[in-house]
Amino acid sequence: QVNDMRFFVSGINLVDHNGVAHPVTLDETAFQSTGVALLDFESASAVASGGTIADAAANKCTGGTAATNTVITGTVDNGPHYHGVDFVLGVPVKSTGANPVELNHANGATAGIAPLAAAGMSWNWQGGKKFTKIQYVPNTPMVVYNASGVPATNASGVPVTAPTWNVHLGSTGCMFNPAASGVTPAGYECGAPNRVPVALDGTLGGFLDSAGRSTQKVVVDLVELFKTADLTKEAGGAAGCMSGATDPECVAIFSALQLSNGLPASAVTTTPVFKLQ
């Protein structure tokens, strides 16, 4: 079961038939503001998520929030025939425009930017936001392994297990502390930004029909995200992947998102985790 599935996207563009990107100006709502949108696919309801009452009692499907948001709305230039969409999985350091404001390292609760203040989507001012909060609860808890590579046990000899496989993507190696001055320096970036640029080409599938209406949706493929991950064990670090550079579980996640040492493996990723359908 998935007990939480939320993530931030930013820098959304529609791409025309000449390959030119046209920025989408997001509507200002509780789930999207200042160029950043929060998508939330889990309603904290076991039954609504396809689970059972037993699942709910075990907290397998109730880790998120009751509110959901599966649509992003905004405006874009009228005219070109759009063939694709690109965006960034993550929160930028600052907003764009003449008067940029702090985003990733802002205190969302006081900055007045609703989606950034979402409960459970922040680490701290220095670390910034959790770009993704995807949490999988296997039917059988994961076996925790010690540094020697063997299953760990507690003082009573009982095997140590972990209940949740987390994918908390976010920037790491953040040295500047915005809590001290409130403003990050121009051009500031963490050691491992871990933002994922995504480009999706809808040419073959007919992204828009002749009337300009969308005929495709962007989908998230969790099978691809976890495709090479071992969901039965925890081999080191935090449970699952919380963006640690040396966390064994992050190898599979970074590979699926096409991240290398905190940066995109290429200028624009073709990660199979996102696709048009």
Summary of the structure (lengths in Angstrom):
residues: 277
radius of gyration: 19.7
end to end distance: 23.3
largest distance: 69.3
contacts: 842
relative contact order: 0.16
helix: 10%
strand: 31%
